[in-house]
Structures are given as C-alpha cells and as structure tokens.
Amino acid sequence: MLPDVQRMSPEAKFKLTRVGVRGIKKPLVIQRPQKSVNLIGTIDAFVDLPAERKGSDMSRSVEIVSEIVDLSTRKQYRGIEYLAEDIVDKLLKKHDYANYAEVRICTDYFLERTRPSGKKSIEKYSLFALASKRRGEKGKKMIGVEVIAMMVCPCAMENTRSIYYKSFPKNIPVISHNQRGVITIMMDVIDGYEVDADELIEIAEESASSPTYEILKRQEEAEVVWRAHNNPKFVEDVVRDILKRLLEKYPDMPDECRVVVGCESEESIHKHNAFAERITTFGELRE
C-alpha cells in the first residue's frame, strides 16, 4: 500500500485558508429558457486545511469537478452559479477534514446585440460565479459579469469647452478624451429571487457612455462617438448609475443581498487608470 503523505503531520502547524486547484478548463452546458448554451469554463476549487494535516487530496477536487461537469449535460443547470454550488457541496463531502469550500468559475459569454445600424452582431462578455460554504451552514453563491464599454471624460469636455468652445450651446458636446471602461457587477443569488446575467450586462452597458461593438461601419462609428460624447461619464457616475438601476430592476430583492459594482477606465491621456467601486447590500442602498 502506498503511503498517504497528505495525512502526515506538517513541521509548521498552521491552518491554511484555501488549498486546491486553479485553472481547470472544462466544457459546460447551461440551460437557458429557450436553448442550451455551451461554454468553456475555467474553474478554481478550494478547501481549507487544518493545522495537523500536511496536504489536501487535490486529485479528489479535480475528480469532483469532472463529475459535476459531466452531470451538467444531463441535469440542466440554469446557471454556472448552481453548478459551482454543487461542486462546493461535493468538496465538503469528499474532504471530510475541511470546514470550508469555495469554487470560482469564469467563462467567455456571447450575446447577440443590435448595432447602431440595426444589424445584428455577436458580442463577447465575461461571466463568472462564486460559491462558498462553511460546514454546517447554508452556502452562498454569486453571479457576475464583466462588460467592456466606452467612456468619455466629462471633466476634459467642460475644460475644452471653457477654453476653446465658449460660444457653443451647452447641449452640443465638444471634444474630450475617450476611455475603455471595464465594468463588473456581482450579486448574491438568493433562493426564490432570479438574477439573470443578460440583465446585468444590459444594466452595465446602459450605465456607460456607450456600448462597444466588434464590428462598426463608418456611419455606425460616427453614431457611437456622437452618442458617447452626449453622455460623458466618470467611473464614479457609472458605478452610481448601476446601483440605481439595480434597485429599479430588482425592487423586491431582500435587504441582505450583497452586490459589488466596479468600473475601471483604461485612460488614454494618463499613464494610470481611474477606478471606482461599491461593495454593499440592497438594504444599505435603500437607506
């Protein structure tokens, strides 16, 4: 019989918060209301490790991920957050020495969008989920999106107006510098309350200066630039507008529902980026 080195006692007896595997790539099948969606997910799976144990059984974690992913072709998971939740439950069953388990899943996600011309295009977003559970307690799961949008700086616009375009009416936008905004929204998924990733993507795009598109013809480029300059935004504006829209979209969401909203603009005239974030609950927002 081969020795079980993981069960041996370590020299330095300290508990570890997360031990596991990162970057497991697997095909995932998610059942949307109208169709099945095939995704390629990158999965991280962790458990905590007690002080008296030298290592965790990492191969078990990989086996569990493979089992659940295979099950996804038959079980009809309605979101990657539910798939992550099942992996967490299995991790705690298989790792009987662990008191905590956590799983993160990230995947590219594609949606059909309408360009300014009215033509359709397939646009790429990022979709991610986080599930965690402490033994003997109810687990938690979150769903999140990352959206690339266009930002226009309102400060540079008004400074340019004051110096060079004093005679221009206020309702006519003037030149400003553009930025690529990376917007993230993450929310708790609470039993009985549906949160749809497509809706989060729409909220993010509506809160930026303008959505971005993979394909734009000349007339469309002009329309996107004109639209964005008519809607200049700081990163602070974007985060606040998203929070406002979340309250309007989910008026019945319980007060304890956590939400994380962030926006980073990749600056065009600075060597640094601008960033804003709010970590809160629906209850705090309602106050």
N, C-alpha and C positions, 0 to 999 in steps of 0.2 A: 504493500500500500504506500502510495506517495505521501510525503509529508505535507501537512496543511500549514504553510508558512504564515498565511494571513492570520491564523488564530493565535500565533505566538505573541508573547508579550513584548512590547517595544522597549527600547532602552530609555527613551524620553517619554514619559507617560503623560501626554496631553491629549485632550479631546480635540477632534478636528470637526469644523462646521460643515464642510462639504467635501466629499470624496467621491469620485466617479469617473465618468467618461464624457468627452466632448466631441462634437463634430461627427456623430453618426449620421450618415446620409441614407435616407430611405424613401421609397415611393409611398405616398399617402393617398387614400381615397376618401373624399369628403362628400357627403350627400347634401346638396343644396336643394331648395324647394322644387326646382324644375329639372335638375340634372345632377349627375355625379361629376365631381371635379377632381382631376388627378394632379397632384402636387409632388414636388421633390422637397422633402423636409430635412433640415439639419437639426439633430436632436442632441441635447445635453441632459444627462441623468445623474443625479447625485443623492447620496445619503450622508448622514453624519456618522462619525466613527468614535466609539468610546475610547477612553484613555488606555484601557488594558488590552486593546487589540491592535496588532501591528499593521494590518491592512484590511481592505474591504474585498469582497468577492466580485470584482469588476466584471468578470465574464457573465455573471448572473444578470447584471444590468443590461448588457448587450443582448443576452438571450430574451429578456423581458421585452425590450424594445422591439425585437424581431417578431415576437409572438403577437404583440398588440398591433403592430403594423400589418401583419398578415391578417389579423382579425378585422382590420378596417375595411377589407374588401368585402366582408360579409355582414358586419354589424350595423353599417350605415351610421357612422358618426356624423353629426351635423356640424361639427366644428373641430379644429385642431385642439382647442382647449379641453374638449371632452376626451379626446384621445390621450392628451397629456395627463389628465386626471386618472385615467385607467392605469397608465404606466406608474404613476405615483403609488396607487393602491397596491399594485403588484410588487413594487420595490420594497415596501414595508413588510409584505408577507414573506418575501424571499430573504430579505436581510433582517433576520429576527433580532439582531443586536442593535439595530438602528432605531432611533426615536423620531427621525425627521427625514423626509424625502422631498426632492424638488426636481422638476422637469421643465426644460425650456425647448420650445420648437420654433424654428424660423423658416420661412419659405417665401420664394417669389410667388406673386399672385397677379393674375391678369384679368382686366375688366374691359369690356367694350365701352368706349366713350364716344361722344359726338364732338367732332372738331368744329371750329367756327363756321366752316363752310356747310355744315350739315352732314358731311361724310363721316363714316364710322372709322375708328381705329382701335387697335388693341393696345392698352397702356399697362405698364408694369408698376406694381407696388410691392411692398414687403408686408407680410402678415406674420405675426408672432403670438405665441401663447406661453403662459407661465402657470404651472400648477404646483402646489405645495401642500404638505400635510404633516402635522405632528401626531404621533401615535396617541390614540385615544381621543383625538379632537376632530372636528369637522374640517375637511380640506378646503382650500381656496383655489380659485382659478381666475385668470385674467386673459383677456384678448386684446391685441394691439395691432396697430397699423403704422407704417411709415410711408409718407407721401412726399414726393418731390414737386414743389410748386415754385411760382415766380413771385419775387418780392421787389417792390420799388420803394426807395428810401424817401419818406415824406420830408425829412429834415433838409436833405440836399435839394429837393424840389423847391421848397419855400425859400431857401437861401439863394438859389439860382433865380427864382422869380424876383426877389428883392433887389438883386444886383443887375440882372440883365433884361428882365421882362416886366418892369414895373407897370407898363401900360396894358398888360394882358388882363382880361377879365379873370376873376378868381375861379370861375367854373371851367376854364381851359387849362389842362395840365401842361406843364413845361418839362424840360429835360431833367432827368435825375439819373442816378446810377442804379443798375439792376443787380439783383442777387438771386441765387438759387436757394430757396428755403427748404430745409429738411424738417418736416413736421411729424411728430409722433404723438399718438393718442393711445392710452392703455386704460382699460376699465375692468373692474370686477365683473365676473359673470355670476349672477345670483339666481338660484333656482326659482323658476316662475317668472323671470324677467329676461326677455330676449334682447341681446345686443348683437347687431349684425355688422360684420366688418365692412360691408359695402356702404352702410350708412356712415360709419366713422370716416371712410375715405371721402365721401361726399362732403361731410362737415369740414374736413381739413381743407379740401380744395375751395370750398365756398368762403373760407376764412382767410385765404391768402389773397395777394393782389390779383393773381390769375392762375388757373391750372397750367401745366405744361403738357406738351404733346410730342410724341415720337416723330410724327410727320406733320409739316406745315408748309403749304404753298405760299406764294408771295402775299396774296391778299389776306390769307389767314395769319401770317406773321404780323402784318400791319394791324389786324384786329386784336391780336393778343397783346401787342405792345401798347396799343391805344387803351384797351380795357385795363391793363395793369397800371398805366400811368394815371388813369382816372380813379384808381383805387390803391394809393400808396399805403404801405403798412410797415410799422416797426414790428420786430419779433414780439414785443410786448402786446401790440394790438392783436396779432394773430392768436396768441395764447388766450387772451381775454375773450375774443370773439368765439373761439372754440368752446370755452367754458359756458358762455351764454347760450350757444346753440345746443350744447349737450343738455342743459336744463330744459330747453324748449322741446327737444326731441324725446327726452325720457322724463316727463313730468312726474311719473309715478315711481321712479327708481327710489329704493329705500335710502334713508339718510346715511347708512353705514357703507354704501357702495363707494369704493375707492376709485380715484381717477388720477392719472398722471398725464399732463399735457406739456409738450416741449416743442420749441421751434429754434432751429439754428440756421442763421443766414450765412452762406458762404460769400463773404464780402468781395466786391470787385475793386474797391479803391483802398482797402486796408489789407494788411498782412495778417490780421486776426479775423475771427468770426464773431458775430453777435449771437447771444443765446438768452432765452427766457424759458422758465418752466414753472408750473404749479403742481404740487402734489397735495391732494386734498380729498375730501369726501363730498357727496351730494348734499349732506346735511350742512357742512360748512359753507358751501356755495349758496345754499338757500338763505343762510343768515345774512 
